[in-house]
Amino acid sequence: MEERFDCIIVGGGIAGLSAAMLLARAGKRFLLIERGEFCGSKNVSGGVLWGTDLERLVPGYWEMEGGFDRFVNHRRLSFMDPGSCFSVDFKSDHFDQPPYQGVTVLRARFDQWLAEQVEAVIEAGPMAEESFLATNVLVEELLQEDGRVVGIRAGEEEFYANTVILAEGVNNLLTRQIGLEAEYVPADHVAVGVKEVISFDRKVLEDRFQLRGRSGLTNEFVGACSEGVDGGGFLYTNESSVSIGLVLGMADLRDKGLAPYDVLNTFKAHPAVADMLQGGEVVEYSAHVVSTGDIRGMPSEIYADGVMVAGEAAHLLLNAGKAIQGMDFAMRSGMLAAETAIAANDAGDFSAARLKDYRTALDASYVMQDMRSFQDAVHLLHSPAMHEKVPNVICDFGRQFFTVRNEPTPKAAKMMRTAIKRHASYWELVKLGAKAARAL
């Protein structure tokens, strides 16, 4: 009889490592397989890990070396036309105390650090010699018996398990292999994320962005940042760098015949952004496929006999305008998949009927509740008016409002009417406002 693990995890990103941590704590025998040289080696740039699930995984993480770069206590949303930028800015010391509500991370460093925390738990537990994080291994196939996933094949090696958790990322070839997702995801359900990491002297960074200690800023951008392409921009402060980039609708990018890097360069040259980046050095560039957060892009199901799908492999992501949430969704889904695997092993039942508990738990969590509640906001954010007319109206109003001339000044209401007349219509904005009220 072949040797079996309680669980095999495919993928050493946030979802996979979160699942591994709970399995290690529960004393289960598991194998995590990562095709990169180390966990995080394939990940580039970074972003914000929202929420407090990290504290549950690694209690007191904020007192440890490595891991996160900065905690977020300063939020900014900016509307841009080609020459102007109008921002809504919020900063609060309510976010200064751990466990933090959001931390910026550089994924190559963070994932490696989280893997080290998992390995420490393994070594201290009852399965120190029987649970493993195996890197530089490519999983080529899921093994099935009578329609149930029973393991994986990597090269000439086969490994068997009671359950398999697929945390393979957005290019989910194994999820497609077992028929949970169509061979191709429609282009309007995915986007291209293009990012750079720009390095600064730490004091220069902190002075420029008004940071103190490990405090940090996140800035989302809507409008001219994307050159008319469906999408938006972002900037996050790291310890001594910023992560800056765009998320661009793949279908719209294709239809307009634009290259992601060219759009990013235009964004960086905008006067408001260029001032932020002056004197910095580009140390990393990447472009990769991401989900748009449209719930219709999810696999037909996220569980089957012997298998569960977590994180980006399940297209779990939400961008409703106030934040891009993906890493926190990956973390929570990985944890819920692990809890389901633990219960299934204890019960000796690995059927789809049992693993449905994962879907039930995910549906009850903030992940699926928010994805369902804010789908209208996702669609609204991707509407042409949101990256063309609305930013133009707001910036036009801002130019009028903040211009001081030696002549009579019109009232703000008249300024807004003038801006609307130039770029949109009252009826368009009334309809958009009604949609926004329902969406948010």
C-alpha positions, 0 to 999 in steps of 0.5 A: 500500500502506498504511503499517504499524506493527510494533505498535499498542498500545491503552491507555496504562496500565501494561501498554501502557506496559510493552509500549511500553518494550520495543518502543522499546528494540528499535527497532520502529516502534509506535503507542500510543493512549490515550483519556485526555488523557494517560497516567494521566489516567483512572486514579485513586487508587493501590495497590502495584506489587509485584516488581522488573520496574519496575527492568528497565523503568527501571533506577535508577528509585528515584534519579529524580524522580516515579514511585513514592511510597514503598517498602513495608517494613511489612505488616499484615493486620487482622481486624475485627468491628464494634468491634475489630481484631486485626492481624498485623504485620510490618516488616523492614529486608530490604525497605529496599534497592533494587530494592524489592519493592513501591512505592506509586504514585498512578496518574495521576502514575505512568503519566504518569511512565512515559510520559515514560520511554518517550518518552525511549527513543523519542527516543534510538532509531532510530525517533524520528520513527516511533514515537508515544504518541498521547493523547486518541484513542478506538479504536472498532474493530479492523480485520480481514482474513480473520479476522486483526486488522490495525489499528484505526479511530479516528474517520475514521482507520485505522491498520495494524500487523503486531500489535496489543496490547490493553491497554484495561483491564477494560472490554475492548470491543475484546477482546469485539468479536473474540470472545475474551470474552463480551459480558457477564462474570458478576457473580460474576467482577467486583467494585467497587473504591471508593477515596479518597485522603486528604491529610495533612501529611507529618510527621503522616503519617510520625509516625502510621504510623511511617515513615522517609524513603520507607518505607511501610505497606500494610494489608489488612482482612478482616471488618466492613470490608465490612458483610457484603459479600463483599470486603475493605479496604486502606490504603496510605501515599503520600508525603503521603496515604493510599489507602484503599478496599474491593473489594466483590463486585458480585453480593453488593453488588447482592443486599444492596442496598448502595451502595459509598460507604455501605459505605466510609463505615462502614469509615472510621468503624470505630474502628481506621480512624477513628484512622488517618484523623483530621485528613486531607482527602479529595482524591479519590474513585473507584469502578470495576470490577475483576476478582476474580482468579477465573481463570474470568473470563479471556477464552477466549484471550488471543491470536488472529491478529494480536492479544494481550490484556494486563493488566486486559483479560485479567483478570489479577489475584490476591488470595490474602489477602496482597496485591492483585496487579494492576499487577505482572501488567499490567507482566509481561504487557505485557512478554511481549506486546511480546517476542512482537511483536518476535519475530513481526516479526523472523520475519515471522509474525503468525499465531495459531500464532506469537503463541501464544508469548505465552500460553506465556510467560505460562503459564511466568511467575509470573503464570499459575502463581500464578493457578492455584496460588492459585485455592483461596485466592481462593475461600476469601477470598470465602467468607462465613466469611472475612468474618464468622465468622473475624474475629468469632472472632479479635476476640472472642479478642483482647478476652478475651486483652488484658483484665486484670481483678482476678480469675483469668484463664482460659488462652488455650485456654479463651478461644479455645473461648469465642470459637468457641462464640459465633461458629462451631463447631469443625467449621466452623473445622476444615474452614476450616483444612483448606481454608486449608492446601491453598489456601496 
